Amino acid sequence: MNPIIDHIQITVKDLAKAEPFYDQFLSILGFDLARKSKGKVVKHDFEVIEYFHPLMIFGINSPRVAFKEEHVHRRKPGALHHLAFKAESKEEVDRISLLLKEIGVNIVDGPQFFPQHGEHYYAVFFKDPDGIKYEIVYEKRPL
């Protein structure tokens, strides 16, 4: 088996607040907003918005009512620390960084080289409105 991700679903605090961010962010990454879908999973008590790309589906979910007021923290057990999307080049990281800045994304660090992750590791780190951390990364790796 090849370790290829089919879909990812992230729980956000407020779908209405998160949707505009994810519409802009994921369209920058090439997701087709014309194929975006919304639904409700009654059995598990959540609503979902799914974004489609030929390589994967990315979904955002509403929280359970009992967890709605909890603070997002990437260092909690079971939490997503961050999610990195692979760029084709250093220039693509720079281009996407500029587009993220244009839409007002909270850039945490970069774009720059991060030698602590590897000699050729070039990335930008940023957060969504809830503080969920993402990364766009390019690393020239030997074959």
N, C-alpha and C positions, 0 to 999 in steps of 0.2 A: 504494500500500500504506500502511496505517496502521501505525506502529511500536508494535504491541502485542506484549508478551512472552507466549508460549504456556507456556513452562516454564523453570525455572531449576534447576540441580543444583549443589550445593555439596559439595565433599569435606571431610569432617571427620576428625579423628584417630581417633575411637572412636565407632562407631555406638551402642553400648550406653550410653555416657555422654551422647551428644548427643541421643538420642531423647526422653528426658523433657523436656529444654529445649524442643525443637522442637514436641513435643506441646502444651505449654502456650502457648508464644509464638504458634504458628500458629493455635491455636484462638481466641486473643484477636483475631486478625486476620480470623476468620470461616472458616477452613478447616474442613472437615467430617472429624473424626477417624474417623467411621464408614466413610469411604471411603478411609482410609489403606491403602496396600498396601506389601508388602515383596517383594523379589525379589533375584535374583543374576544378574549378567551375566558368565557364565563366560568368554566370549571376551575380555572386557576386564578380568577379574580384579577385580570389585568387587561389593559388595552395595549395594542402594539401598532407601531408604524414601521413598515418594512421598505427598505430602499434596495433596488436591484442593480446589479452590475453583472456583466457576463461571467466574472470570476467568483462572485460571492453575493450573498444577501446580508445586509446589515440592518438590524432592527433595534428600535428603542421601545422599551416597555414602561408602563406606569407601575409604581410600587404598590404593594398591598397597603391598605389603609393603616394598618398597625405600624408600618415602617415609614410612612410618608414624612414624618418630621425628623427622621434620623439624619445625621450629618454624614455626607459622603467622605470616606477616608480610605485612601488606597492602601494603607498599611494594616487594615483590619483583616483578620483571617477570613479567607474566602473571597476577598475583594479583588477586583482587577487592579493591578498596580499601574499598568499603562498598556496601551495598544499601539504598536508601531506599524506603519504602512511603508512598504519598500518603494523607494524612488529608483528611477533608471539612471540618474546621474546627480552629481553635486549641483549642477545648474537647475535641475528639476526641483530639488529641495529649495533652492533660492527662489525660483519662480512661484512655487506653492506658498512659501513663506510670505512673499509680497501679497499674494491674493488673500491669505489669511489675515494679514494686517489690514488690508482694505476693508474687510468685512468686520473688523473690530475684535478679532479673536485675542484672547489673553495668551500672549506668547510668554512662555516661562524661561526659555533659554535657547540661544542660537538664532539663526543658523550659524553653525560653526563646527569645527572639528572637536571631537571628544576623545582624546587619545586614551583615556581610562577605559574606553570600550573597544579600542583597537586603533592601530596606527592610521587607518584610512576611514574612520567612522565619522561621517558628517551628517548632522541632523538638526532639526528644530523640534522643540518640545512646546506643547501648548495645552490649554485646558478648555473644556466645554463650560457652559454656565453653571453647572453643578460642581465643577472642580475635577471632573474625570479627565485624566491625563492621556494625551495622545502624542505621537511622534511621527514625523516623516523622516526617513533615514535612507542614506546611500552609503554603502561600504564597498569599496573595491576589494574584492576577495580573490585570492589566488585560486585557480581552478584545480 
